[in-house]
Amino acid sequence: MKVDAVNSKQVEQFLTFELASEVYGVEILKVQEIRGWEPVRVIPNTPSFIKGVLNLRGSVIPIVDLRERFSLEHTEYTPKTVVIVLCIKHRRNESFVMGIVADAVSDVLDIKIDEIKRAPNFGTQLDTRYMRGMHVYKQNMIMLLDVDKLLNPDEVDDIEAISDIGSFE
Amino acid sequence: MSIDMSQFHQVFFEECFEGLEAMESGLLSLDIGDIDPEAINTIFRAAHSIKGGSGTFGFTVVAEYTHIMETLLDEMRDGRRQVTKQAVDVLLGSVDCLREMLTSIQNEEEVNAQSVAQHQAALETELNGSSSTPSAPAVSAAPPVAASVEEEEEEPEIEEEQGWKISFCPYLNLLRTGNDPVRLFRELSALGQLTANVNIQDIPNFNELDPEECNISWELVLVGDIAESAVREIFSWVEEDCELELSPLAKPKKKKKPKAAAPALIASPVVAETKDVASAAVVAPPPTTVVKKVPTEAEAAKNAPKASSSIRVDTDKIDTLINMVGEVVITQSMLGLIGENFTMDKVGQLKRGLAQLERHTRDLQQSVMNIRMLPISFVFSRFPRLVHDISTKLNKKITLKLVGENTEVDKAVVELINDPLVHLIRNSLDHGIEMPAERIAAGKPETGTIELKAYHRGGHIVIEIIDDGRGMDKSKLLAKAIEKGLVEESAIMTDKQILELIFMPGFSTAEQLSDISGRGVGMDVVRRNIQSLGGNIDIISELGKGSTIAIHLPLTLAILDGQSVAVGDETYIVPLVSIIESINITEKMLNKVAGKGETFKLRNEYLPIIRMREIFNVKSGAATKPNEGVIVVVEGQGALCGFLVDELLGQQQVVIKSLEANYRRVEGVSGATILGDGSVALILDVPGLVRLSVC
């Protein structure tokens, strides 16, 4: 992640959430709302991390399970499970509304842009393209996600293809 | 005070296209020889407002062109010129040309100068030539126009240091007429480099100052290669409210003295008593800053994205809507009141309230849907022109009858139905209606009739194209189909099936191809387009008497009638239009092909079974055997096939929601909808599913 010197003094707010006892963050400006988990309608023949679609006041939005997206162990959804509804920018200035399933929402943090550290390169082990960077807060590492890249509907297939190759080898 | 003009562009273009349509229909309805002055007036007014508008927005090409048309129309209006068929044709050509120009300007493309010049030349010949009566002042009206056009071409070559010195002294009432000098300057600065000097000596002292009066005058210097007419065009709206003097910049050898319309007078008619500069600041907009800002704005306007599509709605419809909303609000507050301290004896009241709410909601839904409804005349109005042009080209005599133009249909349908209709009408014109001689020989009136008819029937709109031409020869159709190998020679077909052969790809019965129709790429595309709108198309034809083509379309694309079916825990919606029937089958009717593909026998036909559970990977619930579930027989892509589902749930109208809006296209699913309990159900894309599993 290139850090722009001009912007280094700027502060951005991030919403942090827990996922399998790790902490992740998304830009708060992307967050539209946070709601409780409710059953979704399964869409046939889609990657397993797309749990299905939900009726959000009249518009139909897809719900992505980040645990499955990151190949983490699956847990049962409880009443504490939350869905963070995000507004994702797409390349043609279009925006999509999507929900991500998280174990719990933790906090809103002010993070200076120059305190965001570049995500290390894990080689082929881990794809860090969708990481905005990392931040250390009270000895905890927070992984900041670039949701535009992570949840881009066009890229969902590519990522799938990459993980297929991985498992094949 | 500066206004971003680009925000009005979309409206301007819409109005222009409407104006052009009015001109076109006016021109077509002109009865040669017997002129209705009102008809010409209508055409003239349309032309005039296009000219005015394009002048304001700085589309000088359009304005100049329209000006010539206007001159011609003006002479016709005054009776100085006869309305000839030739003149009408030239004017019709100009309408096309204008439409082209406006479209390219709208798309921010270069205007095709060649075609414009061609049409302009045709117009000018018409204007200068022949039919104007010699005694009339028509002749004098024409030359100035031609001259101003020429002038524009010459000037750039003559002038070395080009530009204009403009002295602009508005009268006191300029601002009251709604004109804003700043806007004029902005337009000017779009032409070239503009320097403005304001003259504030005429401003009265503060006590006497009327802020609505314009007490200032300007000396402007505009540098650049600019035609005088372009400069004048900008001032054309204020010409009567100011004194304007235009002179070329410096260079005494400049031979051309512009023929300034307004008498040259630099001194302002207002005599100032005091020169209170401080008070001047109150009225005088700071000219320098304004002028500087302009170029960037002009650029921004250039890069502005095209505005989204808009819709014109009858105010009545909006009034109804507001009325409905009012009713809903009243009902809601009534229910709120009941709920506040609810006792069991109020149940009846509550039920009544809910029933009322239900009714109002339904009405509200109806009126919102109504807003999207447009009269079909939006499509129909283009056809008189088409028929006029093509019948002239083919030397046929044809009248077009439009029936039910006010039938309303969804905007999306209106947009998509145009092309198929054009194709069908061309077909009728070209193949349907015979040549006049042939018609007389057949004992029919010389003039053929094509009737275009629209009406509502049971939630559908029906559009019929009826011609009294030669009709279709079924034996010829069949022979042709056999020759092309589209059907077996031994096939026994009903009349209807034979007629439907024309929808097969690669089928054309025209003996000779023409540029109007007959390449055999049409009818199958027409049918596919109509089917993609959820409609269907029928033909009735009788040899020697004519053909009727009827198109059935759903009234709206936003709502469909669906059958909800259950597969495991999932609910899917099958569009009712594609369902043929739903049946239970017995073990005996089942067959397996090569141990895998399942088929069942339905009235001597073997249809493949698609197990919804498998194709959609539904995991919940136990797998159903075909004889336990229900087979929904559907038609898609012209093939029948059976969907195996667990259970039929019910029929309902569903509102279509797009999956693509927030996700992407999913194979086999055409959209989603929201059920009564708030959960989402997927709508099946039947043709897609059939393709997915059968092909």
Interface residues (C-beta under 8 A of the other chain):
Chain A: P39 V40 R41 V42 I43 P44 N45 T46 G52 V53 L54 N55 G58 S59 V60 I61 P62 F96 V97 M98 P153 D154 V156
Chain B: E570 T571 I615 F616 N617 V618 K657 S658 L659 A661 N662 Y663 R664 V666 E667 G668 V669 A672 I674 G678 S679 V680 A681 L682
